[in-house]
Amino acid sequence: MTVTTSHWGAYTARLVDGALAVAPHPADPAPSPLLGNIADGVTHPTRVHAPAVRRGWLEHGPGPTDRRGRDEFVEVGWDTALDLLAGELDRVRREHGNAAVFGGSYGWASAGRFHHAQSQLHRFLNLFGGYTGSRNSYSNGTSAVLLPHVVGDAEEVLRNASSWPTITEHTELVVAFGGIPAKNVFVTPGGVTRHGTPGHLDRLAARGVPVVLVSPLRADLPMPCEWLPVEPGTDTALLLALAHTLLVEDLADLAFVRRYTVGFERFADSLVAGGRSADWAAPICGVPAGDIRALARRMAAGRTLVTVTWSLQRIRYGEQPVWAAIALAALLGQIGLPGGGFGHGYGSMGDVGDTGPATRLPFLPQGANPVRSFIPVARIADLLLNPGGAYDYDGERRTYPDIRLVHWAGGNPFHHHQDLARLRTAFGRPDTVVVHEPHWTSTARHADLVLPVTTTLERDDLGGGRRDTHLVAMRRVLDPVGQARDDHAILAGLADRLGFADRFTEGRTPLEWLRHLYDGWRGPEAPTFDEFWAAGSYELPSGPAHRTLFEAFRADPDAHPLRTPSGRIELYSATIASFGYPDCPGHPVWLAPPVDRYPLVLIANQPETRLHSQLDVGAVSRAGKVAGREALRIHPADAAARGITAGAVVRVFNDRGACLAGAVLDDGLRPGVLRLPTGAWFDPVDEPGGGVLCVHGNPNVLTADVPSSALSQGCTGQHARVDVAPWAGPVPPVTVHEPPLRSLP
């Protein structure tokens, strides 16, 4: 039996009569159900067995084309594949420069510290002479840009939030905008050995702490609560109305805001003179004015924690709910007090509020990128479609480079990007698209060269995540499927052909790299590498149980200023105001979303049955399908008005595209709201009259590829305006869970 780990938790793996058997880690009090995807997912028929080249690219050479995602593939040997790719990399570098290579590689990939796909690829491309990269994430890219302007440091908020034991001991009221979704707390980048959040929520409930859920989805909080089913995308209006109530009823802590913030007068004037009252907000957000005022009074009466999930900033003007929540917490005057203040990401990721150690674990050095060009990560389609085009980002005016080669490892943009029809067009523009993949995902099917890579169970590695309690020896359990190689071996082969293999590998084998990284990391109290490898894991020294965000700043703001221009919380940012962005002014405001003719709001959130699109072919993911497609949750009243019955195949549509899904009737949604999780592998067919239909239920055929604002250029994939109708006629089959057509040369 071998202990190993994944982004959704550590587990044990062994072979029983030749079949893989997976069980939760014995130290895990709340194992993730996603472990059930592993056993059959790693050997599914969609595994890529051999290097494959799109026939059109092989026969006609590099160049823009609309055949990506449509052509058959030709399987070739590794030497042929690496020779072709090395030659193409060299051609693009010589003819167009290193900035013409996009090192995509956004995505979760493996939990391993050495065989981390993005780290391996970026190390390779840096030694190659550099590449155009990306910044931030689809998960919290808007907040990552905003928070440094407002509180000085995004990492402090996102990684060092007040700990759960502090909350369960001191908090008297939790107001959770976006909830604390149970499905997300099982996941932490790099792995988690002990899932603690479910137990902390149980303790919060046992203490009788009232929790107010502000969300159109009741399932966003897995505990007894008061539910305010707000209209999607209107949290900012509600937050401003709560702040307005505090001001006009003399409930605001003016001493706090005058000592610890700047810009209070401007912000307060915008609320009062702007009429941002409970009566103003009620028809916008769908919460009665009396309930808004009553909630504000309750928040001022005791120790209150205001939390905002990352989902709230994945919309148009996504900066505003985050900034408004910080402003509301400042008016309450409890920032820096145990159990009070502001939190961002509880329920968005498993490590937020966790008490595990904040130890930096071993990692593969990537080196420096000599190329200075980059994009905000969610602007990939804009990059490919608009070479030379100008865009704004965080006070800068930047230009998109002309990308000729896309090299992607460890991610699936045809899962996480928006407006997939537009992304298909964008992927047709480069000369060459290269993808490293274990499975024939939609991204692999839209590539020119597909290189089969191993999964974590088919190689040795080190594993551990943020605030994980253990460093895990991820010993190999399975032989590689087909001709699959690890990313390091693939890139070492390319580096050898391009003349820098010695610098890439430094003369080490993968196991020697693991020993080198471990020995360079371990302190005197840690076991030797041989002892660690034999034991299977090392339990890290524990972190402090109690932690309060901005505690030192509150104790002495002069000695511990924030890293903002003022050293204080900026309710008004002169820096942001100076940028002159109409979609993100200098203080929190309500910006109404664009008018749309479609009557329903689709929420495209994270699934319960898998991590993003990983192992969509696994048993748990497949069991969650309805009629073989992703499940669409719809309120019974909305279903009845459209003649939709439980289990029926429905067509969800707008002007960008359409998808098929299986209907589930659910009165735990606000009427007028649909829920269709992301992650179903994109399975497109062309609709009569034009347009793209995903027969499998990927909601990103419906979401808009527009930024949150010119400040952050963040992802806005959380919501889409749509309608839904029963599907009439024969139902197109789902084909993406079968490998594409392949042939020998």
N, C-alpha and C positions, 0 to 999 in steps of 0.2 A: 504494500500500500504506500502511495506517495502523496505527500501534502503538496498542494500547489495553490495558485490563487488566480483570481479573475477580477475584473472591475466590479462585479456584483458579489464578490466574497471569496474567501479561502474555502478550500474543500479538499477531500481526499479522492484519489483516483486509483483504480487498479483494474487489471484484466481478470475476468471470471469466465473461464471456458472460451477465451478469445474475444469476449465482448467487454466493452468499457463499462465499468460501474463507478458511479459518482455518488458521494455522500457529503453532507455538510461537515465543516471543520468542527471537531468536538468542543472547541472553546466558544463557538458562536451561539449566543442565546436566541438569535432571531435570524436563522438562515434565509437567504433569498430564494424565492420560488424559481428564479431564473436559472438556477443550477440544473433544472430539469431540461434545459435546452441543449446541454453539452453533449450527452452521450451519443445521440443519433445525429446531432448537428455536425460533428467533426468528420463524420464519414458519409455525409449525405451525397447523393449523386451529383449535386451541383459543385462539388469540389473540382478545382482546376487540376487536371492530371499531368499536363505537359505544357511547355511554352507554346503559345498560339499567336499567330499573326493574322490580322484581318486580310482577306484575300485581295481586296482592292489595293491596300497599301503594299502588299507583297508584289503584286503584278504591275502596279502603276507608279509606285514610289510615293514619297511624302507629298502632302499638299492638302489644302482645304477640301472638304467633301461633305455631302449630306448622307453618305452611306454608313457613317458610324452608327452603330446600333441596329443596322439592317443587314450588313454583309455576313457571310459565313466566315469561319476562321479556319486556318490551316495550321495543324500541329507540326512543330519543327523541333529539332534537337537544341540542347542548351547552347552549344557552340555557335550554331547558326543564329539563335535569338540574340546572344550577347554580341556577336560580331555586328549584326544589323543595328542594334541599339547603340553600341559604341561609335559606329560610323555616323549615325544620325546625330548623336550628341556633339561629336566633333564638327560635323558640317554646320549645325546651327550656331555653335560657338564661333566658328571662323567667319561665317557669312553675316551673322546678326548680333553677335556679342552675347555675353552670359546673361544679360538682363532679359534676353528672349526665351530663357528657360524658366518655366514656373515650377517651383518645387511645392506642389500642392499639399498633399499629405496632411490635410486637416482631418481629424477623426480620432476615434478612441483606440483602434488597433489593439495591440496586445498589452497585457498588464506587466510584462517583463521590463526590467530596468535596462538590460543590454539589448535585447531584441525588440526594442521599441522602434517601430517602423519609421516614424518621423525623424527620430534622432539619428538613425542609421542613414537615411536618405539625405538629411541636411548635412551630416558630416561628409558624406560623399560629394555632394554638390559644392560645399564650401571648398574642398580640396580641388574640385574641378575648375574652380575660378569664380564661383558664386552663382547666384540665381535670384530671381524675383520671388519673394516669399509673401506671407500674410501675417497679419496681427490680430490679436484678440480672438474671440470665439463666437459661435452662433448662440451659445448658452447665455452669456452675460456680457457680450461685447459692448452694448450700450452703456452699462454701468461701469465697465472698465475704463471708459473714457471720461464719463461724468464725474465719478467719485473723487479722483484727484483734485478736481477743481473745487469740490464742495467740502470734502473732509481731508484732503491731502494725500490719501493713499487708498487705492482700491483693494490691495491685498489685505490691509488691516481689517476692512469690513468683511471681505469675502472669505478670509482664511482664519481670522482670529476673533470671530464673533463670541459674544457672551456664551459661556458653556451651559450645557443643559442642566447640570446639578445646581448651578447658580440660579437658573430660571425656575426650576422646580421648587427651590427653597424660598426664593424671595418674591417672585412675580405674583401679583394679585389679580391681574387681568391681562390676557393676551388678545390682541386684535390682529388677526392674521389675514392680510390682504393676499389673496391667492392661496390661502390655506397652508397646510403642512402635509403635502400629499405623501401617503405611505409608499406609493410605488417608487418614488425617487430616492428614498432614504436608504435603499438597499445598494445604492451605487456610489462608488468613489473612485476617481481615476487612480489606477495602479493597484487597487485592491483594498479590502477591509476584512480583517479576521473576526472582529466582534462587532456585530451590528447593534449599536446602543440606542438609537433614536426610538424604536418602538417601546422599549422599556421606560424611557424617559417620559414619553407621552402617557403611558399607563400611570406613572407616578404623579404626573400633573393632574390627571383625572382623579386619582385616588385622594389627592389633597383638596379636591373640589374647586380648583382654580377655574373660574369661568373663562371660556374661550369664545370669541366672536369670529366666525368664519365669514369673510367678505369674498364671495366668489359665486359665479353662476352655476358651479358644480358642487353638489353636496359631498361628493366623494373626495373632495380636496382636503378633507380633514377626517382622519380615521378615529374619531372619539366623540363623545357627547359634546355638543356645542350649540351656540345660538347662530343661526344661519341667516345672513343677509344676502339674498341672491341678486347681486348687483348686475346691472346691464354690462356685458363685456366691454372692456376698454374705457370705462368711465370712472375708474378708481381715483383718478386725479381730481375730478369734480367733488367726489365724496371727501377726499382728504382735505381739500381746500375749504369745504364747508365745515368740517370738524374744526379746522384751525380758526375759521371765522367765528364759530361759536365760542371758542375759548377766549378770543379777543373781546367780543362784544359783551360777554357775560363776566368779564374780569376774572377768568379762570387761568389765564396764561401766566407763566412764571417769568415776569419781566426782568427780574434780577438775573436770572440765568441767561436770557437771550442777550442782555446788555453786556454781560461779562464774557460770554463764551461764543458769541456769534457776531457777524457783521452783516449789514444790509437789512436788519429787522424792520426799520422804518419803511423802506421801499416795499418790502414784502407785505407788511401789515397794511400799508396804504392800498396796495393792489387788491387785498381781500375786502377791506371795508369800502373804499371808494368804488371798487369794481363790483360790489354787491354779490360777493361769492358766499352767500348765505345758505342755510339749509333749505330755505324755500326755493332758492335758485337751483340748487343741486338736485333736489328731489325728482323733478321730471326728467332730468338727464340720466341719473344713475338708477332710477327705479326704487329708491329707498325713501319711505315717507319722511318728511321734514322733521316730524316729532321724534322719530327714531334716531335721526342724525343728531339732533340736539341732546337727546337722552344719552346717547353713546359718548358724546364729548364730555358730558358731565361725569359719567362713570370713569372715563379715562383720567380726568383731573382729580378724582377722589382717592386714588390709590396708586400703588406701584404698577405701571402699565408698560408692557412691551409691545411696540408696533413692529410687526414683521411684514416684509414684502418679498414674495417669491420672485425668482428670476423671470418667470413667465410674464410678469407685468411689464417688463422693459423690452419684450420681444414684440412690440407693436409700433405703429406710427407714433412719434413723439414719446417714445418709451423712456426718455430721460425724466419726464415730468412726474410720474407716480413715485419714482425713487426719490427725487429731490423733494417732492411735496411731503413724503413720509418722514424724511429727515427734518424738514421744517416743523411738521406737527410734533415730532418727538422733542424738538428743541423748545417749542412753546410749552410743552408739558414739564420741561425742566428736569427730566430724569436721565438724560444721557450721561453715562459714566457711573450711574448708581446700580448696584446689584439687582438684577431682575427687571430693570427699566430700560428706557431708551429705545434704540432702533436696531433691527436686525434685517439682514438681506440674504436670503437663501436657505432659511430653515425649511426643510422639505424639498429643496431643489437638489441637494446633494447630501450624501450620507455623512460627510465629515464636518458640515456646518454645525457648530456647537459641540462637537465631539471633544472628549477629554484625552484622546490619545496624544502621544508625544509629537511635538512639531519638529522632529528630527529630519534633517536632510538625508535622504537615503542615497546609496550609490547610484551614479548615473554615467552615461557615456558622453564624454566631451564631444561637442559638435564643431568646435573651432569658430572662427569669425567669418562672416559673409562679406566678401569684398564689394558686393553689389548693394547699393543703397536703396534700390527701388523695392517697394512693397505695396500691398493693398490691404485695406480692412477686409477681414476674411469673407464677409458676406457679399463682396462685390466681385466675385469670380466671373459671373456672366458679363458684367459691365467691362471687366478687364479684357476678356476675349473678344467682345463685340466692338469695342471702341478704342483701338490702339491710337494713342496720341490724344485721346479725349481728356479734358480737364475735370477735376472734381475737388470739392472741399473736404477737409478732414481736420478737425481739432485745431482750427485756426490757420491751417496751411492750405495753399492751392497747389494740388499735385496733378501729375499727368500719368495716365496709364501707359506702360511700355507695350511694345509690339511682341506678343508672345507667339513663338513658333513651335515650341515643344512643351508639353505638359507631362510632368513625371509625378505620378501619384502613388503613394504607398500608405496603407493603413487608414483608409477612409472611404466614404461612399457619398460623394456630393449629390448623386441622384436619390439619396435619401434626405439629406439635411438642407439642401438649397431650395429656394422658392421658385415658382413658375417654371416647372420642369420642361415645358415645351420650349420656353426661351433658352433654358440651359442646354437642351439638345441642339438648338441652333448654334449656340455659343461653342459647344464642343466640336462643331463641324468646322470651325475657323482655323485652328492651328494646323501646322504641317503634320504633326505627330502627337499622339496621346499614348503614354505608357502607363500601365497599371500593374502593381504588385497585388495579388489577391489570392486568398485560399479558395474563394467561391466565385461562381459566375454571377456576381451581382450585376445590377444595371450599369454601374460604372465600368466594370470589366467589359460588358457587352458594347460599350461606347468607346472602347480603346482600339488602337492599332496593334499594339503589342501587349499581350497579357502574360505575366510571369507568375507561375504558381508558387505560392509561399506556404510554409508550414504554419500550423497553429501552435499555441503554447504547449500543448501536450506532446508535440513532436520535436522538442528541442530542450536544451538546458538553459536556465536563466535564473535571475534573482527577481523576487517580487515583493511589492509592498506599496501602499498608497499613502496619501496625505493623512497624517494622524493615525496611521495604522499601528496596531500594537505589536506586530510581528514583521520581521524580515523573513521571507520564505525562500527556501531552496527549491526552485521549480524544476525538479528533475524530470527528464524525458520519460514518458509513459508509452507512447505509441511510435511506430515507425512512420516516417513521412508517407503521405498519400501520393501514389504515382511518382512523378519526378520532382515533387515539391522541394524547394530549397529555402533556407531562411534568408531574410533580407540581407544579412551580413555577407553570406556566401555569394549571393547574386551581385551585390555591389562590389565585393572584392574582385569578382571576375571582370566586371566592367572597369574597375580601377586598374587592373592589370593590363587590359587592352589600351587604356588611355595613359598609362605610364606613371601612375602614382599608387600602386598597390602597397608598397612598403609603408608609405605615409598613412594609408587608410587602415591597414591591419596592424601596423607597428610590429609586425612579425609574430603576432599572437594568434593562437587558435581561439575559438569562442570560449572554451573552458578556461584557457589561460586569461582571457579578458575578464571572465567572472572573478577569478582569483585576484587579478590585478585591481579591479574596481573595489572588491570587498576589502582587500588589505589596505588600500588607500583611504578607505572610509572608517574602518573599525577603530574604536578606542581601546584602551587597556582592559576595560571590563568585558569586552566582547570576546567570544570564542574565536579560535583560529578558523581559517576558511575550511580546513579539513574537518574540524569538529562541527562547524555549522552545517556543512554539506551532509555529513553523516547523520546529524540530528534531524535535519529537514526544515528547521526554522530556528529563529532566535527571537525570544520575547524582549522587546525593547524596553528601556527604562520608562516608567509611566510618566505622563504629564500631570500638571496640577489639575485637580478636580474643579476648582473654581477660577473663573476668568470673566472679567467684565470689560466689554468694549469701551475704550476711551476713558478708562478709570484714572490713569495717570494724568491725562489732560484735564479731567475735571478737578482732580486734587490740586493741580497747580498749572494753569494754562500758560503761564510765563516760563516756567521751567520745562514744560513739556508741550510746546506749541505744536499744532498740526502743520503739515507741510503745504499749507495753502499760502497764497501771498500775504494774507493777514495773520496767519497763525491761528485763526479761529474757524469755526464752522461758517461757511459762506452761504447765507440765505439769499444774498445777492452777490453774484460773481461779476466783478468788473471785467475780468478776463473774458468770460463767455460773452458778456454784453458787447465787448469790443469787436467780436467776430462779426456781429451784425447778421446773424442767422435768423430769419423769420420763424423757422421751425424749432428754434431753441434759444429764446431770449435769456436775459440775465438773471431771472428768478423763476420759481415754479409758477406755471400758468396752466389754464385749461385751454387746450387747442382742440377744437371739435374735429373728429375724423371726417374725411371726405364723404360726401353724400353718395350712396350706392343704391342702385335700383333693386338689388336682390334682398329678399325679406328676412333671411335667416343668418345668424352669425355662427360660423363654424369655428370651433376651438380645436386646433391641431396641436395637441400636447403630447407628452411622452407616454408610451404604452406601459401597461402593467406586465406584458408578457415577454419582453425582451429589452435589451439596452439599445435604444435607437433602432437600427436595422440589423444589429448583430444577431446571427443565428435565427433569422426569421424562419428558417427551415426546421428549427428545433421543435421538440414535442410540445412544450408549453406554448410557444408562439402559434403553432398550428392549431392547438386545442382552443385558442381564443378566437379563431376565425369563425365567421358565420357564412354558411354557403361557400366556404373556401376563400372568403374575402375578409378584409379588415372589417371589424364590427363598428357600425355607426350607431351611436346612442342618440335617440330622438325622444322628445317629450310626447306622451300619448296624445295630447291635444293636437300637436303639430302633425303627428302621424295620421290621426283620424281625418284631419282636414285635407290630407293628400291621398287617402286611400291606401296607406302603408300598413302592413301587418307585420307582426314579429317574425323574424327569420326570412323576410322577403329580400330579394336583391333589388337594390335601389340605385338610381343614377343621381349623383351629387354634381352640380354643375354651376358654372358662371362663365363670363366671357373669356377667361383664360384657358379653360379646359373642363374636363369631367372625369369622374371616376365611379366605379361600381363598388358597392359595399353591402354588407349584410345588416339589416335593421334589427336593433335591440330597443325596445320601448322602455323608457326610464323616466320616472317622475322626480328623480333627483337632479334634474336639470331645470334651469329657468326656462319657461316657455319661450320659443323663438331662438333657442340655442341648440346646436348640434355639437357632438363630440366625435371626432374621427382621429385617433392617434396616428402619429407618424411612424414610419419604419417598415411598412409593407413594401417589399421590393417592387420597384417601378416596373410595370408590365404594360407598355403602351401599344395601342392600335390606333390607326387613323380612322377618324369618324367620317361618315358620309358628309360632304359639304365642307370638310376641313375641320381642323381641331384635333386634339389628342385626347384619347380616352384611356385611363389606366384601369385595366379590368380587375386589378388586385386591390385597389383602395388606397393608393398613396395620396394623401391630402395636398401634397405640394404641387400637384397639377393645378390647384385652385388658389394657392396663396400668391400674393403679389411680390415681385422682386423689386422692392423699393426700400430705401434706408429709413431707419428711425428718424434721423435728422442729419443735417450737414455736419453737426458736431461729431457724432460717433460713427455714422454710416453703418449702424448696427442692423442686425436681422430683425425682420418684422413678420416672421412666419407663424405667430401664435394664432392669428385670427384671419378669417376670410369671409366675405359676404357671398352667400350661395343660395340656391334653392335645391329641392330634392323631390324626386318623383319615382314611382314604381318603374322598374325596368320591364319593357314589353318585348316579347319575342324571345328567340333563342339567346341564352346567356353565353357570351364568349368565354372560352376556357382560360384559366390561369396557366401560363406557360413558363413563367420565370423560375419556377421550382424544378425545371428540367434544364439540363445544359443546352447551350445553343448548338446549331449545326456546325460540325467540325469535320475536317477531312485531312488526309495526309497529303504532302506536296505532290 
